[in-house]
Amino acid sequence: MAHMRHNPTATQKGKITYNANIVSDIVAVAVSEVEGVSLLSTKNKGVKLNFEKQGINADISVKVDITFNVSSLAFKIQQAIKHNVESMTNYKVAKVDVHIQDVNFPENSVI
């Protein structure tokens, strides 16, 4: 389990420590806020994070509803993750890769 440390200013005493699972949960909440999208139900919740010097690189695997525009959903996911992570932590988001792994079809749809 990774522990990320951040010392916001030299004048403050103490440290802020972010566990990688906390950041992963923030990403999961951001994805859940986008209508028409759900994370894949996997052990790692469809979220893979890499903490790099230039910022966080995120790989997100999702399932989308057929009634939504896929490229628009992917863009909304990227925006939501960047906003949530950067506003709730002191990390920057360098890159968000969205992988559409599955599509939800309505119960009564005919293909």
C-alpha positions in Angstrom: 0.0 0.0 0.0 1.5 3.3 -1.1 1.5 6.4 1.2 1.9 9.7 -0.6 3.2 12.6 1.5 2.8 16.3 0.8 4.3 19.2 2.7 2.3 22.2 1.5 4.4 25.0 3.0 7.7 25.2 4.8 6.1 27.2 7.6 3.5 24.6 8.6 4.4 22.0 11.0 3.2 18.5 10.2 2.4 16.6 7.0 -0.6 15.7 5.0 -0.5 12.0 4.0 -2.8 10.6 1.3 -3.2 6.8 1.0 -3.4 5.7 -2.6 -6.8 4.0 -1.8 -8.2 7.4 -0.8 -7.3 8.9 -4.2 -8.7 5.8 -5.9 -12.0 6.3 -4.0 -12.1 10.0 -5.0 -11.7 8.9 -8.7 -14.5 6.3 -8.2 -16.8 9.0 -6.8 -16.0 11.3 -9.8 -16.9 8.5 -12.2 -20.2 7.7 -10.4 -21.2 11.4 -10.8 -21.2 11.1 -14.6 -24.7 10.0 -15.8 -24.7 6.9 -18.0 -21.4 5.5 -16.7 -20.4 2.8 -14.2 -17.0 1.4 -13.2 -16.4 -2.2 -13.9 -17.0 -4.5 -11.0 -13.5 -5.7 -10.5 -11.2 -6.2 -7.5 -9.6 -2.8 -8.2 -12.9 -1.1 -9.0 -11.8 -0.3 -12.6 -9.3 2.3 -11.4 -5.5 2.1 -11.9 -3.4 5.0 -10.7 0.3 5.8 -11.2 1.8 8.5 -9.2 4.4 10.3 -11.3 6.5 13.4 -10.8 4.4 15.4 -13.3 1.1 14.2 -11.7 -1.3 11.3 -11.5 -1.8 9.1 -14.5 -5.2 7.3 -14.3 -6.5 4.3 -16.3 -10.3 4.0 -15.9 -12.3 1.0 -17.2 -16.0 1.7 -17.5 -19.3 0.4 -18.7 -21.5 2.9 -20.6 -25.2 3.1 -21.4 -26.0 2.7 -25.1 -28.3 5.8 -25.1 -25.3 8.2 -24.4 -22.6 9.5 -26.7 -19.5 7.6 -25.8 -16.9 10.3 -26.7 -18.9 12.9 -24.7 -19.0 10.5 -21.7 -15.3 9.9 -21.9 -14.6 13.6 -21.9 -17.0 14.1 -18.9 -15.2 11.4 -17.0 -11.8 13.0 -17.6 -13.1 16.4 -16.5 -14.8 15.0 -13.3 -11.7 13.1 -12.3 -9.4 16.0 -12.8 -11.7 18.4 -10.9 -12.3 16.0 -7.9 -8.8 14.9 -7.4 -7.3 18.4 -7.8 -9.9 20.0 -5.6 -9.8 17.4 -2.8 -6.0 16.8 -2.8 -2.9 18.7 -3.6 -2.1 16.4 -6.5 -2.3 17.3 -10.2 -3.8 15.0 -12.7 -1.4 14.6 -15.7 -3.5 12.1 -17.8 -6.8 10.2 -17.7 -7.2 7.3 -20.1 -10.8 6.0 -20.3 -11.3 2.5 -21.5 -14.9 1.6 -22.6 -15.1 -2.1 -21.7 -18.8 -2.8 -21.9 -22.1 -1.3 -23.0 -25.4 -1.5 -21.1 -28.5 -2.1 -23.2 -32.0 -1.4 -22.0 -34.0 -4.5 -21.1 -36.6 -4.0 -23.9 -34.2 -3.0 -26.7 -34.0 -4.9 -29.9 -30.7 -5.1 -31.8 
